[in-house]
Amino acid sequence: MKFVKMKYSKSLLLLMVVLSWLTFPLLGKDSIKRFLPAGIFISLVVAVEDVIARKRKWWWWYEKLIPNVSGIVPFLWGPFLIGSMWILKLTYGRFIFYTIINFIVDSFFTLFMVDWLKKLGIASLIRLPKYQLSMIFFLKSLLLYGFQYVKEKIQYTKFRM
């Protein structure tokens, strides 16, 4: 695939963050309080993952909104954080449905968005095949659900005492 740096790639990244955050209030106050800790947790996990990925050259971010800050930041604190909260809101408590929705969203990203990001000159996979990226997404989805499950068990136990 040909690598072409888009004139408006920074604008696209900024738009992606803004549009994600515009949906944030639509989650509702109770859902935000319930799922924000899990969203922040998994975003921090992905931030650590990005440091490892850069060292191992799994992927590379060509475009950055802020110089000297990883290019993953707009994805991490935009669609990934907000999207994780939306998926939890819509599916939590129905693990099979949660897994199916995550599989669909992650597959869409892996099969289509990765190529699109490369074409726009934003990011590309280097030493990580798409199937391994899919496996990493799946493991992170289990970690996200597990975090929320444990968080709610702890809250329920504290509430009962």
Helices and strands as residue ranges (DSSP letters): H 9-22, G 24-27, H 29-56, E 59-61, H 73-75, I 76-80, H 81-91, H 95-108, I 109-113, H 114-119, E 123-125, H 130-160
